[in-house]
Amino acid sequence: MTTTSEARTRCSGRLMLNKVPEVTLWFWVIKILCTTVGESFADWINMKLGVGLVNTAWIFTAVFVVVLGVQLRLKRYVPFPYWLTVVVVSVTGTLYTDILTDQLNVPLWISSTVFSVLLAVVFGVWWLRERTLSIHSVTTLSRESFYWLTVLVTFALGTATGDWTLELTGWSPGVSVLLPLGLIASITLLRKFGANPVLSFWLAYILTRPLGANIGDWLASPKVAQPGEPTGLALGTFTTSLIFLGLILATVVYLTVTRSDVTETYEASHTPQITANPRRERTALVGFVLLAVATGVLLVWAHSQPHVGPAPEEDATSTVHLAPGQAVKKFPSTKVDALRTLASTSLRDVHSGNATGAHTAAQSLRDLWDADQASLQPLDNTGWTFLDAQMDQVLKTFGIDHSNPPMSSAHQEAELRTLLADMR
């Protein structure tokens, strides 16, 4: 750990203190809170407001640029702008992975591999330029830039590996919390034994992303599951976001007042850490390898067990038959109008030859329909099931959520017209 005097350096004519908070228990608490609210808030904007995945990514990218610019201009660590940047970067990194998965159909194992390589490259360049990866010496603009780039990649990597794990195992939201929580606990024990502090920090930092996201999913998911499986708490993404935003604000206020996570304050009230022991670091490194192997074995075992996966595409055909307009009679007209508008936009673009616009409108239609499920299905399960089957036929013609390539424009027009007739 650097001393207070060593943590000060000149950068572009400015005297800077360490720009990153001290790694205390509060650091990990608020980091998980930020990750959870980032996941839930992004889902709420994307799904509930019908903004769409790509538009949500553009919005948060712009916000990220603004808040990062404010953070970089500061000369020292200030809790509010720092943690606001973490919240925004958590959402942004998550959205980038979701776009690769949902929009570009990139398999999660490929995303995980790509982001792992990218993270290694960032660390390599950071080390070659600065000769340190320690967050206790983020005292120059260059080091802080590397730090935030690393944080962005870790969120994208954590999203990809977390989602890939769920895809392999089929675990419910409640059970899925246990794996990252157990891994973080194991890393903590290895760190106390004498593991390399930088390696331990970044491994735990990556794992807080799937941990926070799984907690958010568990809180927001409805109370429905397969027999014997834990269920969610049905708080919804908006309520979950509000709760965690309140907790983050309270924690930030506490840290602002006490300054207990400021490097200079922390050093003045704590004794220096014990000098690194190379032998213990090597032993702990073996421990990390064994932990990775054990995790791999667990995932392979879980993947081999019977679990509920996505419903087969052929199951989307509805056995319910309703007259045109009958399916939406019990649904709010405003919601039906919003769905009809997107379907009409897609149909118009298909007819005019604008394949990209038609595909984008169809994706937005899918997002809005999924977001409305919780409010529409209880009103009329039969009507919702009927429309859901026809909606799936529309998506199939565009190759959305299906493995088949997009069909001809004639097929797309026919299914869209049928859907519009059902919603008239």
N, C-alpha and C positions, 0 to 999 in steps of 0.2 A: 504494500500500500504506500502511496506517495504521501509525503508530509504536506502540511498546508503551504509552506514556502515552495515546495517542489511542484505543487499543483497550480502555481501561477506562472504564466508565461506570456510573452508578447506575441500577438497575432495581428498582422495588418495594423500595427500601431495601437492596438487595444490591449489593456490588461485584463485577462480572462481568468476566472476561477473555474473549478471543475463544473462542467455543464450537465452532469448526470448525478442523480441522487445516490446517496450511500445505500448499499444493498442491505437493508434491514428487513425485519418481518413485515413492516409496513409496505416496503417496496413490492413484495410478492403479493400481499393482499390486494393492493390497488391495481397491480398489473393484471391479476385474474379478473377483478371487477371491470377493468377497461376492456378486456378481451370479451367478456360476456356481454356487456352492453353494446360493444361494437358489432357482434354477431346478431343480436336481437334487433338492434336499431336498423341495421342494413336490411334485414329480412322484412321489417315493418315498412320501410320506404319502398323496397322493391316489390313486395307482394300486396300489402294492404292498400297502399296508395296507387298501385298499378303503374309505377314509374318505369319498371322494366330493369333488367339486370345491367344492360349496357349503359342506359341513361344514368342509373344509380352510380355506376363506376365513374362516369364522366363527372358527375356532381362531386363525388368524394375526392377525385383526383384534384379538382380545382380547389376544394377546401383544404386538402393536404398541402398543396403548394403555398397557400396563404398562411396557414398556421405554422408550417415549417419555416417560412420566411421570417415570421415573427420570432420563433424560437431561436433561429440562427443569429439574429441581431442582438440578442441579449448577451451580457458579459458574464453572467453567472447563472446557476440553476435557480429557477423560480417554479414552484410546484404547479401553479395553474396552467401556464402555457406548455410546460413540459408534458403533463399528463393529458392535456387536450390533444397534443400532437400524437401521443400514444394511442388514444381512442380513435383518432381519425386514421392513423396509419394501420391500425388493426382492421378497420373496415375496408380500407383500400386494398391491403394485401389479400384479404379474404375474397374480395370481389374479383381480383385478377385471376385467382385460381378458379373461382366459380365460372368465369367467362370461358376459360380453357376447357372446363369440364362440360358445362351446359350448352355453351354456344358453339364451340369448336369441336366438341366430342373427343377431346384428348383424354385417353385413359389416365386414371389417377396414378397408376404406377409410373407412367411416363412423366407426369407433372412432378411427382415426388422426386424422381431421379434428376430431372432438369433443375429444379430448385436446390437440390442438394449440391449439385455441381456448381451452380451459380453462387451459392453461399460459400463454398470452398474457394472459388475464385476471388470473391470479395475479401474474404479473410486473408488470402495470399497476398493480394495487392496491398491491403491495409498493413500487413506485417512488413512487406518489403519497403514500403514508404515510411512507416512510423516506427518500426521495430518494437511495437507493443500492441497488444489487443486489449489491454486492461481498460475497463471503464472508469478506473480511478484517475486516469490521466487524460480525459477528454477535455483538453484545455486549449485546443486550436480549432480553427474553422475546418481545417482538413480532417482532423480526427473526428470532429462532430459530424461531418458529412458522411464519413465512412460508417460511423455509428448508426445514423438514421437509415442509410442504405441497407445495412445489415439487419436492422429491426424490420424493415419492410420485407426483405427476403425471408426472414424467419417466420413472419406471419403467413406469407404465401406457402412456405414449406410446411408449417404446422397445419394449415388448412388442408393441404393435399394429403399429407400422411394421416391426419385424423380421419378424413373422409374415406381414405383408402382402407383404413383399419375397420371402419364401420361396414364398408362394402364387403370386406373379407369375412367378417364375423357375424354380421346381422344382429349385433347386440342392440338392446333397447337403450334409450337415453340414460336411464338410471344406471345400468350396468356399465355403460361406456365411460362413465366418469372414473371408474376404479382404476383402469389401466394407466392413464397419465398421472393420476394421483399417486399410485404405487411407484411409478418410475421416478417421479420427483422426490418422493420420500427416500428411495434408494440412493439417488444422487446426493441428497442431503447427508445421508450417513457416510457415503464415500468421501464427501467434502470434509466432514468432521474428522475422518480418518487421516486425511492428508492429501486428497486428490488435488490436481491442478485447479486453482480457483477460476481461471479464465474458461477452461473447458467445462467445468461444472456449471458455471453461470450460464453459458450460452446453451448448453443442453437443456437445463431447466427452463430457460427463457423460451425455447422452441416448444417445449411440452406444455407450457401454460396456455398456449393457443388452443389445442384440442381440449384441454381441461376446461377452460372458460367457456368454449363453445358448447361442449357437452352439458355443462351446468345450465347454460341458457336454454338449450333444447329441452332438457329435462323439466325446467320450470315452465316453459312455454307450451310444450306438447299437450295435446288433449288427453283426457283420462280414458283412453282406449288402447288396448293391446291384445296380443294373443294370450290365451289362457296360460296363467303361470308366469307371465312376464310383468316386470315392474312397469307402471304407467307414469306419464308426466303429471304435473300439477295443474295444467290447464290455465296458467296465468295469462297466456298470450304474449306475443312479442312486445306489444306496446306497454303492458303493465310491467313485464320483466325489465324493459328498458328504463322505465321511470324509477323502479325500485333501485336498480343498480346505479343509475345516474345520481340519485339521492345519496347513496352510500359513497360514491366517488367524491361528490361535492363535500360531504362531511369529512372524509378522510383528508382531502386536499386542504380544507380550512384548518384542520388540526395540524397538519404538517407545516402550513404557512405560519401558524402562530408559534409552534414549538421549535421549528427549524431543526428537528431531530434527525432529519435525513440529509441535511446539508453536510458535505464532506468536512468542512472546516469545524463545524459545531460538533460533529460526531467524533473527530479526532481529538478534540479537546477534552472529551468526557470518557473516552475509551482507551484502553491500553493497546499498543500496537499488536498486530497479529504475529504469531510465531513464524519464524523463518521457515521457508519451504524445506521439506525433507525429500531429496531426490529419490531415495529408496521407497518411501511411502507413496510418492507420486507414481512410480512405476508399478507398485503393487495395486494401487487404486485404478491405474489404467487397465490392468488385467481384469479388475472388477467391472469396469465399464464394458469391456469386451464380453465377459460372461453375462452381464445384464442384457446386452444386445442379443446374444445368442438365445437366452432364456425367453426374451420377448418374441423373437422369431418363432421359436418352438411353440409358444402359447398361441400365436396367431395362426400357425399352420394347423394346430389342433382344433382351434375354434372354427376355422374355415371348413374342416372336415366334418364338423358336427351338423346335424340337421338344423336348419334355421330358416326363418321366413325371408325370402328375397322379394324382388320386384315381381309383380304379377305378370304372367306371360302376356305378350302382346295380343294373342288370339282371344284372351279372356275379355277384351274390351267390348265385344259385341253384346249389345243389350238384348235381353229377351222381353223387355217391356216395350209395348207399342202404344203411343199416344198420338192423338190428333194434333195437327199443327197448332201451336200456341197453347196447348193444354199444359205442357210441362212447366211453363213459366207463370201460370196464373197466380200462384201463391208467393211469388218472389217480388221484392220491391222493384218498382218500375225503373228507379234510377240505376240500380245495378244491372238490370236487363238491358237498359238503353246503352250503358257503357260497354257491355259485352257485344251488343249488336253493332255499335259504332266501329269497334276494332275488327269484327268479322266483315263488315261492309268495306272498310278500308283495305283489308287484305284481298277481298274479291275484286275491288276496283283496280288494285295494282296488278293482280293476276291478269285481268282482262286487258290492261294496257301494256302488258309485257314487262312490268317492273318487278322482276323476280325477287330482287333484294328487298324492296319495300314490302312486298307481300309476305315474305318470310319473316321479316321483323314484326309486322303487324300480327302475324299468327303467333309468334313467340310472346308478344305482349298479351294477346288473348289468352294464351295458356297460363301466363303468370297471374293475370287478373282472376281467371276462373279458379285456379288453385287457392288464391288468397280468399275468395268468397266462399269456399267450401264450408268453413266453420259456421257461417251465418245462413247460408242457403239450404244446406242439406237437412238441418233440423226442421225447416219449414215444410219441406215436401221431399222426402227421401226418394219416392218413386220418380218424381219429376227430375230431381237432381241426377239420379242414376241414368235416366234416359238421355238427358243432355250430355252427361259425362261420356257416355259411349259414343255419341255423335261427335263430340269435341275431340275425342281420341282419333276418330276416323279422319277428321280434318288434319290433325297434327301428323298423322301417318303419311298423308299425301305430301307433306313438306319435309318428312324425315326428321321431325322433331320428337325427341324421346323414343325414337324407334331406330332400329339398326338398318332399315332399308333406305336406299337413296330417295331423294325427292321424286315424286311422280310427275306426270305430264300436267300442264296447266289445265287441260280439260278435266282431269280427275280432281284437281284442286278446286276448280270452279264448281263442279257438281256437288262436292261435299260441303263447300261453304254455302251454297244456295240451300241445301237441305238443312244445315244448321240455322240459317237465317229464317227459314220457314218455321222451324221448331220454336224459334224465339219471337215470332211476330205477335 
